[in-house]
Amino acid sequence: MTSEIITPVELKKMDPVFGQVSFDNHEQIVFCNDKDTGLKAIIGIHNTVMGPALGGTRMWNYANEWEALNDVLRLSRGMTYKSAITGLNLGGGKAVIIGDSKTDKTPEMITRFGEFVNSLSGKYITAEDVGTTTEDMDRIHKVTNYVTGISESIGGSGNPSPVTAYGVYMGMKAAAKYQFGSENLDGKKVLVQGTGHVGETLISYLRKEGAEVFVSDIHQDKMENMVAKYGAKIFTGTDLYSAEVDIYSPCALGATINDETIHKIKAKVIAGAANNQLAVEAIHGQILRERGIAYAPDFLINAGGIINVYGEIVKYGKDQAMKMTENIYNTTLEIFNFADINNMTTQQAAMQIAQNRIDQRKKENANK
């Protein structure tokens, strides 16, 4: 008799949805397929206790469907806690479209995706994310009202990236206040990884304050543009994570703080716009704490974007959005203090406060 040896990864994939750690009790997962347009998308609705699930649509050329599913589950879960910690009456959702946004995306594909969003009758509200644009949201708006981040010319709040960047900037200043005793970033060395819309606006804030900014991006032309426009410097070292900087700001894709990188990091503050920066929250959050590195939870400080588009739902303008986003500074300091008092990581502290708000709302809903 012979027995087949099954690896833990293979065993995990026998339950590709409910068995995933990232599933985390999602309410609904919608698989969207359209042969005519080539659309292959997944919508993750994590939690709607606080309100409808709002989150952007990411278009990315994933290596496989498993990777896409894991990403949408992690991202939609993060949106639940992002809205809760920010005090918005929204749940958590996210969507991913599988494909290269530069070569595969067509107007017909985006329209068809909008029709899938509309079929959920408002349980999920979409917005832009990596690989999608305000123009895409405008197109989706033609087939559904359940979309935010549409152009200001048709009543929307426009591109949320500048507000997202402002929130990250506020969170970074708060983390600097906690770690260095001053929020002043003048003269601080900051490494910004990723120079997209959010990264670029963050760089502009940092340079105006006098920070010495180093940039890293997979696109050479983008880095050169940051040098020309803002006086940033291109990081030329051999290893990004062991750079001699004060602050590391991941503003590209997530999970850059992982087993391979975490012990290399020399920065004393981590504050960036990327989602899911900790590959394994419990493990890597604790290591950062033990190493004395101040980590500003990503889902807290990158919440400016959702604050901005939430205004389209509850009808407040850009000024109010910026004022609410500025408060991320105070919330970030509260999280650091809460973590110290309760002997926990900042990630755990932020998650606990967010979960408490969700649990309280669940009780209130049950008593209605």
Secondary structure, DSSP 8 states (H G I E B T S, - for coil): -------HHHHHTTSTTTTSGGGTT-SEEEEEEETTTTEEEEEEEEE-SSSSEEEEEEEE--SSHHHHHHHHHHHHHHHHHHHHHHT-S-EEEEEEEES-TTTT--HHHHHHHHHHHHTTTTSEEEEE-TT--HHHHHHHHTT-S-B-S--GGGTS----HHHHHHHHHHHHHHHHHHHHS----TT-EEEEE--SHHHHHHHHHHHHHT-EEEEE-S-HHHHHHHHHHH--EE--SS-GGG---SEEEE-SSS--BSTTTTTT---SEE--S-S--BSSHHHHHHHHHHTT-EE--HHHHTTHHHHHHHHHHHT--HHHHHHHHHTHHHHHHHHHHHHHHTT--HHHHHHHHHHHHHHHHHHHHHT-
